[in-house]
Amino acid sequence: MSKVLILAGGMGKRLRPYTEEKPKPLVEVGDLPIIEWQILHMKNMGYRDFVVLAGYKWEKLIERLGSGQKLGVKIAYVVEEEPLGTGGAIKNAEQLVVNEEYFIVLNGDIITNIDVKPLVNKILRKKDILAGIALVPLRSPYGVIEIDENDTVRRFVEKPTLNYWINAGIYVFRPEILEYLPHRGDIEKKVFPRLSEEGRIIGHKYVNVFWRSIDTVKDIEEATNQLNKLEWSKKLIEERYK
C-alpha cells in the first residue's frame, strides 16, 4: 500500500491561542488532535505508511506521534527549515515517494471520513492523469433566508450546501508529478493550473460525507459537536484508546 503524506508545516495563525505552543495538526478537536483523526481513518482504509511534512514546531509532532507504533502505523518525518509552500513541502519528500505507484497527500487541517479509494482507482485507470483531487460540496458559512414574491419570509435554512464543488484537501498523485513541483510555492497556484491546461488532473465528487476544515476557533467548536454524533468518530476514538 502506498504512502500517505500529511502537510503539517503551517503556523495556524487564525487558531491562536491554540497554536502558540503547538502546530495546527496537533490542535485537539473533540477527543483527538486533527492529525490523529487523519492517521486513524487512513489506517482503517489499509494505509500504514505515513510521512509527516513538518515545519512550525515540528518537534511537538515527533513528541506526540513518535514512530507511529502507538497508533499501529509507521511514521517518517521531513522537516522544512523555512516555509516552502505545499508544493515545496511535497518536493522536499521526493526521495520517499519517487518509486511509489501513487501516493496520497492530505492537508493537515481537515477531518473527514472520505473513502479515498474511488479517487485512487480513477487515477490508476487513466495512465495520462498525474493528479486527482477529492471534491466536496461548498457549504455556506451563513444561514440563508427564503422569501416569496411578496417578500414574506418562508423559511430559514442554516448553512445550506451550495451548488458548487470545492477542493477537499485530499490528493492522489503519480510520482511523475514531482517533475512539476516547485522547490518553493503552492501546488494550488503553481501546479494545478498547469495540469489543468494539459488535461492531466481529475476530480472525484463526494456527497453525504463528513468533511471539515479546521481554520478558526469556531470550526473547532462546530466540528466537535458534529463528531460527537457520528458512529465513525466514536469507533476511531475507541480504537485509539483501547
Steps between C-alpha positions, in 0.01 A plus 500: 500500500630843408616779729284776646659844531352749747568871450567603859727803474257789535492744791120517532490870589119513495489228766695693759531462795474125432799511265732713710664191650419233241461462122152510350469120440539442874203720591245278671153473350276290714711229660790493252748731326417565135792291376396196704152512349671489162744222579241273660255546216761428233621201700148357493512523121816291493772767500777449756792701362492874577731793437440815704620811317579720798619853556367725776566339840587171330646359821151497655377270224782256558444516874129416459509247215846347525558210264125441471517173691235606753261566212588176324672672208844608380580871495796676340565875515629752249571836661525826309736758645293784356150513350502342151130501415299187430683423176843553652414287803401205279804551278712487816382141553573392142737216588235334717232478230680501164472121466136467610225411254307789654496694824236689697532850639278647773479858616580497870190695605214280385293232672299272275367148449548517122591166341797580279489172308258614223736787425800265503327259262408782263866609484630148446260443208629805312873482429523855366354652820753616759276643771159455652315726741222403741208742462228580752195727471547859609327567830383855559662660806170679564139407550273611215146630489247409233229754416208493258392753237334711771822513706344279766759287676414136434797304628829524686773261382807469721826488298366314195706310245546704183519385140879528477790261561810583701842348554482265800876507559543131411713412198622192318818548299708291266873547569539667160343808657828557682638645177234772517553594863687819592765507770298784649135584440150354523359221285168683481658800328800360314417139413126442471439775239772353277364146537153629421623659178661170403191295591696292752300563819160360599257535787270262682179629661410386851151549639349403834838493672636671807758763410621797701792734455621628837599861441354695792406451863135486394585208270635307800175547689276411206705198392511367856121512523468319166759235584327420829196386300677275247550125540807529277677731743396299804659188349825684430518623858436150633778369276740771616453435870428128514 
